[in-house]
C-alpha cells in the first residue's frame, strides 16, 4: 500500500485545520486551531485581519508537523479550502489594504453604480428589480468604493479569501473556479468571470483587471514558495492543487454527486445541497454554485446562521456545561446531548424559526428569527431542542424545494 499522503488545509469560519489523508481518503492526522470568527467595529459588521488568517493557517500546519514529524516527508501534494464570500482588497504590491470583509457582514450601501435606463427597465420588467437592488446593496466592493474611496482607488487586486491564501502559499494570485461564491461578477452557468456584456459589470464597481485568473478543481495553482515553506513547514516546491469552497468540498467529500443524493452540512451555515451536471437554480434567479467536480453545479438551500446557533446557545445559556466540559476535557457540545434526552420531540410546543440572518430571496431580507410557544413547562433543554429541530425542519424544507426544482426524489442523504 502506498505511503503517500495528501495535505488538506481548511480555513473555516471558527477554526483552521491542517489534515493528512492517505490515497484511499482515510484521515491519518490533523491539527486544529480555533480562531475568532470576526471583529465588529460597528453593529452588523464582520471583519478580520488578513494576516490573522495566515498566521493561524501557519499555526495549524506547524502544529501538525510538531505532533506528527514522521509524516511530513510523505506528503506529495496539497490543497486548500476556505470559507466562502469573504473578500480582500490588495494594492499593487499584493499587500492587504484593509481587513477582510467576512461573509457574515451585514452592512449595506445605497451608493452603487446606476444602471443604464434600458437595463433598469428590462430588469424591472421581469420582476427582478428588488433582487438586483439587494445584490448591489450587499456587494462589498460597492460599499468600499462608496465609504472608503481612498482604499478603493488603491485596490489593484480584489479576491476572495481563498485567492489571498493561495497567494500567500504560492506567490501567485490565482483561485479555484469552485471557490467563487459571493457578490462578484461571476457567470455561474459558464463557471467563469462574467462576459463583457453581463449586467453584473454595471451593478458592481469591481473591474475585470482587478480579478484573479481561475482554474478548475484538480488543476495546479502553483507550488509552495520558500517563504511559505518557512512559515508553514510545508515542503517547498510541493504542488498546491485547486479544490473549491468549503461547502463544495463537503459535497464532494460526502460523495453526494448525483441529484438523487442530498448533502446535509452541519456547519456555521447549515445547507442542503444536490449536485447536478445540469444548471438547476434552487430558486428562480438564484444560481447554483460551481461544484468541486468540474462541469457540475451544486444547487443549495441555506440556513444562514445554521449551527452557529449551537454556539449562540452555548455562549448565552450553557455556562454550567462549559465549565463541566473544561473539567472533563471534552467539548461542551457533547454534554448538550443530555438536554435532548431531557426534552421530548416537539419541545412541548416550543418552536424556533432559525432566521437570525435573513436571505436575499429566502426567507427574504425582512426575515427575523423567532421563538414562539413558551409556557411554564419550558426549560433550557426545551430551548436547545427547539434550536436543533428548527434547523432540521428548515433543512427538510430545503430538501423538498430541491426535489421540486430537480424533478428528482432524494433517495439518500450524506452528512458532512
C-alpha positions as CSV (number, residue, x, y, z in Angstrom):
1,X,0.0,0.0,0.0
2,X,1.3,3.5,-0.9
3,X,2.7,5.6,1.9
4,X,2.0,8.8,0.1
5,X,-0.1,11.4,1.9
6,X,-2.2,14.5,0.8
7,X,-2.3,17.7,2.9
8,X,-5.7,19.4,3.1
9,X,-6.0,22.9,4.7
10,X,-9.4,24.0,5.7
11,X,-9.7,27.7,6.7
12,X,-13.2,27.8,8.2
13,X,-15.2,30.5,10.0
14,X,-14.4,29.2,13.5
15,X,-11.2,27.3,13.1
16,X,-8.5,26.3,10.7
17,X,-7.5,22.7,10.2
18,X,-4.4,21.0,8.7
19,X,-5.2,17.4,7.8
20,X,-3.3,14.5,6.2
21,X,-5.2,11.9,4.2
22,X,-3.9,8.7,2.6
23,X,-4.7,7.9,-1.1
24,X,-7.7,5.9,0.0
25,X,-9.2,9.0,1.5
26,X,-8.7,8.0,5.2
27,X,-7.8,10.7,7.7
28,X,-4.3,9.9,9.1
29,X,-3.6,13.0,11.2
30,X,-5.0,16.5,11.9
31,X,-4.3,19.6,13.9
32,X,-7.0,22.3,14.6
33,X,-6.6,25.9,15.7
34,X,-9.7,27.7,16.9
35,X,-10.0,31.3,15.7
36,X,-12.0,34.4,16.4
37,X,-14.5,34.5,13.5
38,X,-14.6,38.2,13.1
39,X,-14.3,41.6,14.7
40,X,-17.3,44.0,14.7
41,X,-16.1,47.7,14.7
42,X,-19.8,48.6,14.2
43,X,-23.1,46.7,14.7
44,X,-23.6,44.4,11.8
45,X,-20.0,44.5,10.6
46,X,-17.8,41.4,10.4
47,X,-14.1,41.8,9.5
48,X,-10.9,40.1,10.3
49,X,-7.3,41.0,9.7
50,X,-5.9,39.2,6.6
51,X,-2.7,38.4,8.5
52,X,-4.7,36.8,11.2
53,X,-5.9,34.1,8.8
54,X,-2.4,33.5,7.5
55,X,-0.9,33.3,11.0
56,X,-3.4,30.8,12.1
57,X,-3.0,28.7,9.0
58,X,0.7,28.6,9.7
59,X,0.0,27.6,13.3
60,X,-2.3,24.7,12.2
61,X,0.4,23.4,9.8
62,X,3.2,23.8,12.3
63,X,1.2,22.1,14.9
64,X,0.6,19.2,12.6
65,X,4.3,18.7,11.9
66,X,5.1,19.1,15.6
67,X,2.7,16.3,16.6
68,X,3.5,14.1,13.6
69,X,7.0,14.9,12.4
70,X,7.5,11.5,10.7
71,X,4.6,12.2,8.3
72,X,5.9,15.4,6.7
73,X,8.2,13.7,4.2
74,X,5.4,11.5,2.9
75,X,3.3,14.5,1.7
76,X,3.1,14.6,-2.2
77,X,0.5,17.3,-2.8
78,X,-1.6,19.9,-1.0
79,X,-5.0,21.6,-1.5
80,X,-6.8,24.5,0.2
81,X,-10.5,25.2,1.0
82,X,-11.8,28.2,2.8
83,X,-15.0,29.9,4.0
84,X,-16.9,31.4,1.2
85,X,-17.8,35.0,0.2
86,X,-15.1,36.7,2.3
87,X,-13.2,39.4,0.3
88,X,-9.8,41.0,0.4
89,X,-8.5,44.3,-1.2
90,X,-4.9,44.2,-2.3
91,X,-2.6,47.0,-3.5
92,X,-0.2,46.9,-6.5
93,X,2.3,45.0,-4.3
94,X,-0.3,42.4,-3.3
95,X,-0.5,43.8,0.2
96,X,-3.8,44.0,2.1
97,X,-5.3,47.5,2.2
98,X,-7.9,46.8,4.9
99,X,-9.3,43.9,6.9
100,X,-11.1,41.1,5.0
101,X,-14.9,41.5,4.9
102,X,-16.3,38.3,6.3
103,X,-19.3,36.6,4.8
104,X,-21.3,37.3,8.0
105,X,-21.1,41.0,7.4
106,X,-24.4,42.8,7.1
107,X,-23.5,46.3,6.1
108,X,-25.4,47.8,3.1
109,X,-24.8,50.7,0.7
110,X,-27.2,52.7,-1.4
111,X,-24.3,54.3,-3.3
112,X,-23.9,51.8,-6.1
113,X,-23.4,52.3,-9.8
114,X,-26.5,53.4,-11.6
115,X,-27.8,51.1,-14.4
116,X,-28.5,52.4,-17.9
117,X,-32.1,53.2,-18.3
118,X,-32.8,50.4,-20.8
119,X,-31.2,47.8,-18.5
120,X,-33.1,49.1,-15.4
121,X,-36.3,48.8,-17.4
122,X,-35.5,45.3,-18.5
123,X,-34.7,44.1,-15.0
124,X,-37.9,45.6,-13.6
125,X,-40.0,44.1,-16.4
126,X,-39.0,40.6,-15.4
127,X,-39.7,41.3,-11.8
128,X,-36.1,41.2,-10.6
129,X,-35.6,44.8,-9.7
130,X,-35.5,44.2,-5.9
131,X,-33.2,41.1,-6.3
132,X,-30.7,43.3,-8.2
133,X,-31.0,46.1,-5.7
134,X,-30.2,43.7,-2.9
135,X,-27.2,42.3,-4.9
136,X,-25.8,45.8,-5.5
137,X,-26.6,46.9,-1.9
138,X,-24.8,43.9,-0.3
139,X,-21.8,43.8,-2.6
140,X,-18.7,44.6,-0.5
141,X,-16.9,46.2,-3.4
142,X,-19.7,48.8,-3.8
143,X,-19.6,49.6,-0.1
144,X,-15.8,50.0,-0.1
145,X,-15.9,52.2,-3.2
146,X,-18.6,54.5,-1.6
147,X,-17.4,54.6,2.0
148,X,-13.7,54.1,1.7
149,X,-12.9,55.7,-1.7
150,X,-9.2,56.1,-1.0
151,X,-8.9,52.4,-0.2
152,X,-10.8,51.5,-3.4
153,X,-8.6,53.8,-5.5
154,X,-5.5,51.8,-4.3
155,X,-7.2,48.4,-4.8
156,X,-5.3,46.9,-7.7
157,X,-6.5,43.3,-6.9
158,X,-9.8,42.1,-5.5
159,X,-10.0,38.5,-4.4
160,X,-11.8,36.1,-2.1
161,X,-10.0,34.8,1.0
162,X,-9.2,31.6,-0.9
163,X,-7.3,33.6,-3.6
164,X,-5.4,35.6,-0.9
165,X,-4.3,32.5,1.0
166,X,-3.3,30.9,-2.3
167,X,-1.2,34.0,-2.9
168,X,0.5,33.6,0.5
169,X,1.2,29.9,-0.2
170,X,2.5,30.1,-3.7
171,X,3.2,33.7,-4.6
172,X,0.6,33.6,-7.3
173,X,-2.8,35.4,-7.1
174,X,-5.0,32.8,-8.6
175,X,-8.1,30.9,-7.4
176,X,-10.3,27.9,-8.0
177,X,-13.4,28.1,-10.0
178,X,-15.3,26.2,-7.3
179,X,-14.4,28.8,-4.7
180,X,-16.3,31.6,-6.5
181,X,-19.3,32.3,-4.3
182,X,-20.2,35.8,-3.3
183,X,-21.2,39.3,-4.6
184,X,-18.8,39.1,-7.5
185,X,-19.2,39.3,-11.4
186,X,-19.1,35.6,-11.9
187,X,-21.1,33.7,-14.6
188,X,-22.4,30.7,-12.6
189,X,-23.7,29.0,-15.7
190,X,-20.4,29.2,-17.7
191,X,-18.4,29.0,-14.5
192,X,-16.1,31.8,-15.4
193,X,-15.9,35.6,-14.9
194,X,-18.9,37.3,-16.5
195,X,-18.7,38.2,-20.2
196,X,-18.2,41.8,-21.2
197,X,-22.0,42.4,-21.8
198,X,-23.1,40.9,-18.5
199,X,-25.2,43.3,-16.3
200,X,-23.1,42.5,-13.3
201,X,-20.4,44.8,-14.6
202,X,-23.0,47.6,-14.5
203,X,-24.1,46.6,-11.0
204,X,-20.6,46.4,-9.4
205,X,-17.6,48.8,-9.1
206,X,-15.0,46.0,-9.5
207,X,-13.4,45.7,-12.9
208,X,-12.1,42.6,-14.7
209,X,-8.5,43.5,-14.4
210,X,-8.8,43.5,-10.6
211,X,-9.8,39.8,-10.5
212,X,-7.5,36.8,-10.4
213,X,-7.4,34.0,-13.0
214,X,-9.4,30.9,-12.3
215,X,-8.6,27.2,-12.7
216,X,-10.7,24.1,-12.4
217,X,-10.7,21.7,-9.4
218,X,-7.8,19.3,-9.7
219,X,-5.6,21.6,-11.7
220,X,-2.4,23.1,-10.1
221,X,-2.5,26.6,-8.6
222,X,1.3,26.7,-8.2
223,X,3.9,25.4,-5.8
224,X,4.7,26.2,-2.2
225,X,7.1,29.1,-2.1
226,X,10.2,29.3,0.0
227,X,8.7,31.9,2.2
228,X,5.5,29.9,2.7
229,X,7.6,26.8,3.5
230,X,9.4,28.7,6.2
231,X,6.2,29.9,7.8
232,X,4.1,26.8,7.5
233,X,6.6,23.9,7.4
234,X,5.0,22.6,4.2
235,X,7.9,21.4,1.9
236,X,8.9,24.0,-0.6
237,X,8.1,23.1,-4.2
238,X,5.1,21.0,-3.2
239,X,2.2,21.4,-5.7
240,X,-0.9,23.2,-4.5
241,X,-4.0,21.9,-6.4
242,X,-7.3,23.7,-6.8
243,X,-10.3,22.4,-4.9
244,X,-13.3,24.6,-4.0
245,X,-15.1,26.5,-1.3
246,X,-15.9,24.7,2.0
247,X,-19.4,23.6,1.1
248,X,-18.3,22.4,-2.4
249,X,-15.6,20.3,-0.7
250,X,-18.2,18.9,1.7
251,X,-20.4,17.8,-1.1
252,X,-17.5,16.2,-2.9
253,X,-16.1,14.6,0.2
254,X,-19.5,13.1,1.2
255,X,-19.9,11.5,-2.2
256,X,-23.2,13.4,-2.8
257,X,-22.5,13.7,-6.6
258,X,-25.9,12.9,-8.1
259,X,-29.2,14.8,-7.9
260,X,-30.9,12.0,-6.0
261,X,-28.4,12.3,-3.2
262,X,-28.7,15.1,-0.7
263,X,-25.8,16.6,1.3
264,X,-26.5,17.9,4.7
265,X,-23.9,20.3,6.1
266,X,-24.0,20.9,9.8
267,X,-21.7,24.0,9.7
268,X,-21.9,27.6,10.9
269,X,-24.1,27.9,7.9
270,X,-26.3,24.9,7.5
271,X,-27.0,23.8,3.9
272,X,-28.8,21.2,1.9
273,X,-27.1,20.5,-1.5
274,X,-27.7,18.4,-4.5
275,X,-25.0,18.1,-7.3
276,X,-26.0,18.0,-10.9
277,X,-24.4,18.2,-14.3
278,X,-27.3,20.4,-15.3
279,X,-27.7,24.1,-14.3
280,X,-30.7,23.9,-11.9
281,X,-31.5,27.1,-9.9
282,X,-32.6,26.2,-6.4
283,X,-35.0,29.2,-6.7
284,X,-35.7,31.4,-9.7
285,X,-32.8,33.7,-10.4
286,X,-30.7,32.2,-7.6
287,X,-27.8,30.4,-9.3
288,X,-26.4,27.0,-8.4
289,X,-22.7,27.3,-7.3
290,X,-19.8,25.6,-9.0
291,X,-19.2,22.1,-7.7
292,X,-15.7,20.8,-6.8
293,X,-16.5,18.2,-9.5
294,X,-15.6,20.1,-12.7
295,X,-18.6,20.8,-15.0
296,X,-21.1,20.2,-12.3
297,X,-23.3,22.5,-10.2
298,X,-24.4,22.5,-6.5
299,X,-28.0,23.6,-6.0
300,X,-28.1,24.8,-2.5
301,X,-30.6,25.9,0.2
302,X,-29.0,27.9,3.0
303,X,-29.9,28.4,6.7
304,X,-27.6,31.3,7.1
305,X,-26.8,31.1,10.8
306,X,-27.4,27.3,11.0
307,X,-25.4,25.5,13.6
308,X,-23.8,28.8,14.6
309,X,-26.9,28.8,16.9
310,X,-25.5,26.0,18.9
311,X,-22.5,28.3,19.7
312,X,-25.0,31.1,20.5
313,X,-26.8,28.7,22.9
314,X,-23.5,27.7,24.5
315,X,-22.4,31.3,24.9
316,X,-25.7,32.6,26.3
317,X,-27.3,29.7,28.2
318,X,-24.7,27.0,28.9
319,X,-22.1,28.3,31.3
320,X,-22.6,25.2,33.5
321,X,-21.9,22.8,30.6
322,X,-18.9,24.8,29.5
323,X,-17.3,24.6,33.0
324,X,-18.0,20.9,33.3
325,X,-16.6,20.3,29.9
326,X,-13.4,22.0,30.8
327,X,-13.0,19.7,33.9
328,X,-13.7,16.6,31.8
329,X,-11.6,17.9,28.9
330,X,-14.3,17.3,26.3
331,X,-16.3,19.6,24.0
332,X,-19.3,21.3,25.7
333,X,-21.5,20.2,22.8
334,X,-21.1,16.6,23.9
335,X,-22.9,17.5,27.2
336,X,-25.8,19.1,25.2
337,X,-27.0,15.6,24.3
338,X,-28.3,15.4,27.9
339,X,-30.6,18.3,27.1
340,X,-32.1,16.4,24.2
341,X,-32.7,13.4,26.5
342,X,-34.4,15.7,29.0
343,X,-36.9,17.1,26.4
344,X,-39.4,15.3,24.3
345,X,-39.7,15.6,20.5
346,X,-41.5,18.8,19.6
347,X,-40.2,20.5,22.7
348,X,-43.7,20.7,24.1
349,X,-44.8,23.2,21.5
350,X,-41.7,25.4,21.6
351,X,-40.9,26.3,18.0
352,X,-37.9,28.1,16.6
353,X,-37.6,29.9,13.3
354,X,-33.9,29.9,12.6
355,X,-33.6,33.1,10.6
356,X,-31.1,35.0,12.8
357,X,-29.6,36.2,9.5
358,X,-32.1,37.0,6.6
359,X,-31.6,35.9,3.0
360,X,-31.9,37.8,-0.3
361,X,-34.6,35.5,-1.8
362,X,-35.4,33.1,1.0
363,X,-36.7,33.7,3.6
364,X,-36.3,37.3,2.4
365,X,-34.4,40.4,3.6
366,X,-37.1,41.3,6.1
367,X,-37.0,37.9,7.9
368,X,-36.2,37.7,11.6
369,X,-35.6,34.8,13.9
370,X,-38.3,33.9,16.4
371,X,-39.0,31.5,19.2
372,X,-42.7,31.0,20.0
373,X,-44.9,28.8,22.1
374,X,-43.4,29.4,25.5
375,X,-45.1,28.0,28.6
376,X,-44.3,27.5,32.2
377,X,-43.1,23.9,31.5
378,X,-40.2,25.0,29.3
379,X,-36.5,24.9,30.3
380,X,-33.1,25.3,28.7
381,X,-33.5,21.7,27.5
382,X,-36.6,22.6,25.5
383,X,-34.9,25.7,24.1
384,X,-31.9,23.6,22.9
385,X,-34.2,21.0,21.3
386,X,-36.2,23.8,19.6
387,X,-32.9,25.1,18.1
388,X,-32.0,21.6,16.7
389,X,-35.5,20.9,15.5
390,X,-35.9,24.4,13.9
391,X,-32.7,24.0,11.9
392,X,-33.7,20.4,11.0
393,X,-37.1,21.4,9.6
394,X,-35.5,24.3,7.7
395,X,-33.2,21.8,6.0
396,X,-36.1,19.4,5.3
397,X,-37.9,22.3,3.6
398,X,-34.8,22.8,1.5
399,X,-34.8,19.1,0.6
400,X,-38.4,19.3,-0.6
401,X,-37.7,22.5,-2.5
402,X,-34.8,21.0,-4.4
403,X,-36.8,17.8,-5.2
404,X,-39.3,20.0,-6.9
405,X,-36.7,22.0,-8.8
406,X,-34.7,19.0,-9.9
407,X,-37.8,16.8,-10.6
408,X,-36.0,14.0,-8.9
409,X,-36.7,12.5,-5.4
410,X,-33.9,12.4,-2.9
411,X,-33.2,8.7,-2.2
412,X,-30.3,9.0,0.2
413,X,-28.6,11.6,2.5
414,X,-25.0,12.2,3.2
415,X,-23.9,14.3,6.2
416,X,-20.7,16.4,6.3
